[in-house]
Amino acid sequence: MKMYKLYKTPFGKDAALTVNEDGSSTSFLFDENNPDYQEYLKWLAEGNTPEPADQGE
Amino acid sequence: MSVSYGGDSIVFADGSVNSSGFIGHRNRIINGAMMIDQRNAGTAVTTDGAYPVDRFQAYEDTDGTYSAQRDTTAPAGFVNSLKWTTTTADSSLSASQYSGIYHAIEGLNTADLMWGTANAQTVTLSFWVRSSLTGTFGGSLRNNVGNRSYPFTYTISVANTFEYKTVTIAGDTGGSGTWLTNNSAGIKLFFGLGVGSNFSGTAGAWAGNNYLSATSAVSVIGTLNATFYITGVQLERGSTASSFEYRPYGTELALCQRYLPAFNAVAASDPICSAYMQSTTAMRAVFVHKVPTRVAPTGLTATAGSTFQFSGTAGVNGSGSLSFLGASTEVSWFVATMGATTAGVGGAFLSQSPFVACQILLTGCEI
């Protein structure tokens, strides 16, 4: 089951990280032109919830 | 040696042609010979929107499935093609379903064509194609927003045999559509492999619609195990197809990296970029793009953190995923979790030793 973990960049931008089935990882800013962000939006629309960002991030 | 003149072209004795459009850098298509595959190195892709080779995207929004990859089946003079195989057929497409191969040409590389004006220039598309199916196939050229399109057809006469095709298209002089001349998509090229009626139009005419292909074209997605190969794709100014423009491999790779900055290790301890330990376990790395990108990347995909290492005062292996932090068109910045070492030290971010395949792809730059 795919899962995303939220984080913020050092400049405060929202971003998310997911580990793929083959062990690779994908991370991306919440930018509408990024295809992985678009996939994340579809995942959210399916009713899924990401892991929150770690404290202090 | 003899030459002949054919309107806007010179035909040499060996049949090769130079058109009047440009001498050098005639071809607006990048990676038209399908040689460069930074993402997959020839491994097949199967998902909608995946790139089987650089700059060419596979679309499959049907009830079927497909597999596509860089292949070594190619006509004389080429070493690769893009191969599509239908792995689950959809023989009854709904009106809004479609499948095919997509390539976007950046507007900065089409501005001289002056499409959308009275001075619009004629272009000629040429390519080598092969399929297990025969008949009339379709495709289209479109503008960025899809309110101007030109469906075209070509015929494959013999199954499983490469055939050379050319399509000449008078530039779009009318309509209310806009042809972008900036770093967004200037011209979108689509080779239809099964397109529903909503996206299929009359071949050979400009339309104010978002057509991806021509009405009644062959549907490759409609036949299980049907194959489709394409290579030598060229779009050039003028009404004559000139010989395929082979650019140096390094040049073609650099052109691709404007849309996909990437690192692929080929040996143990391959240096990737400089880095420093921001804490005892968090390594921050600055990856300089070999080519300035079309737009700043907005993400990355990388192999597991354990496929990387940091070499500072001592070597430590990666233990967590790489996370994208930010970028300009020149540089990307990311963080990786490493084995504990001294905070504050600088060093090099490297591929693992002994060697395991590792890869970093910066995303968000494709059109």
Chai-1 contact restraints between the chains, C-beta under 6 A:
chainA,res_idxA,chainB,res_idxB,connection_type,confidence,min_distance_angstrom,max_distance_angstrom,comment,restraint_id
A,T9,B,L325,contact,1.0,0.0,6.0,A-B,restraint_1
A,T9,B,G326,contact,1.0,0.0,6.0,A-B,restraint_2
A,L17,B,S323,contact,1.0,0.0,6.0,A-B,restraint_3
A,G23,B,A304,contact,1.0,0.0,6.0,A-B,restraint_4
A,S24,B,T301,contact,1.0,0.0,6.0,A-B,restraint_5
A,S24,B,T303,contact,1.0,0.0,6.0,A-B,restraint_6
A,S25,B,A302,contact,1.0,0.0,6.0,A-B,restraint_7
A,S25,B,S321,contact,1.0,0.0,6.0,A-B,restraint_8
A,T26,B,T301,contact,1.0,0.0,6.0,A-B,restraint_9
A,S27,B,G299,contact,1.0,0.0,6.0,A-B,restraint_10
A,S27,B,L300,contact,1.0,0.0,6.0,A-B,restraint_11
A,S27,B,S323,contact,1.0,0.0,6.0,A-B,restraint_12
A,S27,B,F324,contact,1.0,0.0,6.0,A-B,restraint_13
A,F28,B,T298,contact,1.0,0.0,6.0,A-B,restraint_14
A,F28,B,G299,contact,1.0,0.0,6.0,A-B,restraint_15
A,L29,B,T298,contact,1.0,0.0,6.0,A-B,restraint_16
A,D31,B,T298,contact,1.0,0.0,6.0,A-B,restraint_17
A,N34,B,T298,contact,1.0,0.0,6.0,A-B,restraint_18
A,N34,B,G299,contact,1.0,0.0,6.0,A-B,restraint_19
A,N34,B,G364,contact,1.0,0.0,6.0,A-B,restraint_20
A,D36,B,G299,contact,1.0,0.0,6.0,A-B,restraint_21
